[in-house]
């Protein structure tokens, strides 16, 4: 079966988020039948059909002042109309990734913003499949998931290094594994015929009883 995966991201400054998006795409492409499309938020208007039809959507934003970038937030706010109201992205598999210069940088808050956005759209969020690394005196910066992110990918890029060096390979490989994991979850859900329409498809109950008398 074919599997469409969209990676929607905003990358600025040194291009760290683009590097992560690319490696997430490499991971997702490992799944049989996967077609991966990287979509900068600046190009969303050319890709609405793909976004509506894809099985999985992975969202990426830099952490700016502890939250999403303004450009990514603009993309989100375009969906407050028919996409949200008509549940067009219901049960679409989703996940998220972010990067900041700080070890913390309040990246958790950025991923939480992405999670809330995804659930507002009715999407199914997939967490990081592996435990955190670099937990002990025997740990290292080369450990996978070295930032111990569980909502999604938390990467860190030294502010004085070029994009070719930051984030480091351990963060990029973590992103690659996450991308493959999300694609496999999406493939399993698609094979199982998960309801993706608000009218109670597959014999299920209607999912949009706007008024109790209409339920």
C-alpha positions as CSV (number, residue, x, y, z in Angstrom):
1,X,0.0,0.0,0.0
2,X,1.1,3.6,-0.6
3,X,1.8,5.7,2.5
4,X,2.0,9.5,2.2
5,X,4.0,11.3,4.9
6,X,4.2,15.1,5.1
7,X,6.9,16.9,7.1
8,X,5.8,20.5,7.6
9,X,8.5,22.7,9.1
10,X,9.8,26.2,9.5
11,X,13.6,26.6,9.3
12,X,15.4,29.8,9.8
13,X,18.6,31.2,11.3
14,X,21.1,28.4,10.3
15,X,18.8,25.8,8.9
16,X,18.9,23.4,11.8
17,X,15.3,22.4,11.6
18,X,15.7,21.7,7.8
19,X,18.5,19.2,8.6
20,X,16.2,17.5,11.2
21,X,13.3,17.4,8.8
22,X,15.5,15.9,6.1
23,X,16.7,13.1,8.4
24,X,13.1,12.4,9.7
25,X,12.2,12.0,6.0
26,X,15.1,9.5,5.5
27,X,13.7,7.5,8.4
28,X,10.1,7.6,7.1
29,X,11.2,6.6,3.6
30,X,12.5,3.3,5.0
31,X,8.9,2.1,5.3
32,X,7.7,0.1,2.3
33,X,5.4,2.2,0.1
34,X,6.2,5.5,1.9
35,X,6.2,8.7,-0.2
36,X,7.8,11.6,1.9
37,X,7.3,15.2,1.1
38,X,9.2,18.0,2.9
39,X,7.1,21.1,3.0
40,X,8.4,24.4,4.4
41,X,5.6,26.5,5.8
42,X,6.3,29.0,3.1
43,X,5.2,26.5,0.5
44,X,2.1,25.2,2.3
45,X,-0.3,26.9,-0.2
46,X,1.1,24.7,-3.0
47,X,0.6,21.5,-1.0
48,X,-2.9,21.6,0.6
49,X,-4.2,18.6,-1.3
50,X,-1.2,16.5,-0.1
51,X,-1.7,17.7,3.5
52,X,-5.4,16.7,3.4
53,X,-4.7,13.3,1.9
54,X,-1.5,12.3,3.7
55,X,-1.5,9.5,6.3
56,X,1.0,11.1,8.6
57,X,2.1,14.7,9.3
58,X,5.2,15.5,11.2
59,X,5.6,19.1,12.5
60,X,8.8,21.0,13.1
61,X,9.5,24.4,14.5
62,X,12.5,26.0,16.1
63,X,12.0,27.0,19.7
64,X,12.0,30.7,19.8
65,X,11.7,32.4,23.2
66,X,10.3,29.2,24.6
67,X,7.6,28.7,21.9
68,X,6.8,28.2,18.2
69,X,8.2,30.5,15.6
70,X,5.8,33.2,14.3
71,X,5.9,31.6,10.8
72,X,4.8,28.2,12.1
73,X,2.1,29.8,14.2
74,X,0.8,31.5,11.1
75,X,0.5,28.1,9.4
76,X,-1.5,26.8,12.4
77,X,-3.9,29.7,12.4
78,X,-4.8,29.1,8.8
79,X,-6.4,25.8,9.9
80,X,-8.8,27.4,12.4
81,X,-11.6,27.4,9.8
82,X,-12.7,24.4,7.7
83,X,-9.8,22.1,8.5
84,X,-10.6,22.2,12.2
85,X,-14.4,22.6,11.9
86,X,-14.8,19.8,9.3
87,X,-12.3,17.5,11.0
88,X,-10.4,17.1,7.8
89,X,-7.3,15.8,9.6
90,X,-9.2,13.4,11.9
91,X,-7.0,10.5,13.1
92,X,-4.1,11.6,10.8
93,X,-0.9,10.4,12.6
94,X,1.3,13.2,13.8
95,X,4.5,13.9,15.7
96,X,6.8,16.8,16.3
97,X,10.4,18.0,16.5
98,X,12.2,21.1,17.6
99,X,15.7,22.6,18.2
100,X,17.2,25.3,20.3
101,X,20.7,26.5,21.2
102,X,20.0,25.9,24.9
103,X,20.2,22.5,26.5
104,X,16.7,23.1,27.7
105,X,15.6,26.3,26.0
106,X,12.1,25.4,27.0
107,X,11.9,23.0,24.1
108,X,9.2,21.0,26.0
109,X,6.9,24.0,25.7
110,X,7.4,24.2,22.0
111,X,6.6,20.4,21.6
112,X,3.6,20.9,23.9
113,X,2.3,23.7,21.6
114,X,2.6,21.3,18.6
115,X,0.8,18.5,20.6
116,X,-2.1,20.7,21.5
117,X,-2.4,21.9,17.9
118,X,-2.4,18.3,16.6
119,X,-5.1,17.3,19.1
120,X,-7.2,20.3,18.2
121,X,-7.2,19.0,14.7
122,X,-8.2,15.5,15.9
123,X,-4.8,14.0,15.0
124,X,-3.2,11.1,16.8
125,X,0.2,12.0,18.3
126,X,3.1,9.5,18.3
127,X,5.7,9.9,21.1
128,X,9.4,9.1,21.0
129,X,9.8,5.3,21.0
130,X,13.1,5.2,22.8
131,X,14.2,6.1,26.3
132,X,16.4,9.1,27.0
133,X,20.2,8.7,26.7
134,X,23.2,10.3,28.4
135,X,21.6,9.5,31.8
136,X,24.7,8.5,33.7
137,X,28.4,9.0,34.2
138,X,28.9,6.4,31.5
139,X,26.6,8.3,29.1
140,X,27.8,10.5,26.2
141,X,26.8,13.2,23.8
142,X,26.8,10.5,21.2
143,X,23.8,8.7,22.9
144,X,20.6,8.6,21.0
145,X,17.9,10.9,22.4
146,X,20.5,12.6,24.5
147,X,18.1,15.4,25.4
148,X,15.7,12.8,26.8
149,X,12.7,14.1,24.8
150,X,9.5,11.9,25.0
151,X,6.9,14.1,23.2
152,X,9.1,14.2,20.1
153,X,12.5,15.1,18.9
154,X,14.4,17.6,21.1
155,X,17.6,18.6,19.4
156,X,20.3,21.1,20.5
157,X,22.6,23.1,18.2
158,X,25.5,25.2,19.5
159,X,25.0,28.7,18.5
160,X,28.6,29.2,17.4
161,X,28.7,26.2,15.0
162,X,27.5,26.0,11.4
163,X,24.5,23.9,10.4
164,X,26.9,21.2,9.0
165,X,28.0,20.5,12.6
166,X,24.8,21.3,14.7
167,X,22.7,19.6,15.7
168,X,25.1,16.7,16.1
169,X,24.8,13.3,14.5
170,X,23.2,11.8,17.6
171,X,20.3,14.2,17.4
172,X,20.0,13.6,13.6
173,X,19.9,9.8,14.1
174,X,17.3,10.2,16.8
175,X,15.2,12.2,14.3
176,X,15.7,9.5,11.6
177,X,14.5,6.7,14.0
178,X,11.5,8.8,15.0
179,X,10.6,9.4,11.4
180,X,10.6,5.7,10.7
181,X,8.6,4.9,13.8
182,X,5.9,7.4,12.9
183,X,5.7,6.0,9.4
184,X,5.3,2.5,10.7
185,X,2.5,3.5,13.1
186,X,0.8,5.3,10.2
187,X,1.1,2.3,8.0
188,X,-0.4,0.0,10.7
189,X,-3.3,2.4,11.2
190,X,-4.0,2.7,7.5
191,X,-4.0,-1.0,7.1
192,X,-6.5,-1.3,10.0
193,X,-9.0,1.1,8.3
194,X,-9.0,3.7,11.1
195,X,-11.9,6.1,10.7
196,X,-10.7,9.4,9.2
197,X,-14.1,11.1,8.5
198,X,-16.4,12.8,10.9
199,X,-19.5,11.1,9.6
200,X,-18.9,7.8,11.5
201,X,-17.4,5.9,8.5
202,X,-16.9,2.2,8.8
203,X,-20.1,1.8,10.7
204,X,-18.9,3.9,13.7
205,X,-20.9,6.6,15.5
206,X,-21.1,10.1,14.1
207,X,-18.3,12.2,15.5
208,X,-19.8,15.7,15.1
209,X,-22.9,16.0,17.3
210,X,-22.8,19.8,17.5
211,X,-26.1,19.9,19.4
212,X,-27.3,17.3,21.9
213,X,-30.7,17.2,20.1
214,X,-28.8,16.2,16.9
215,X,-26.8,13.5,18.6
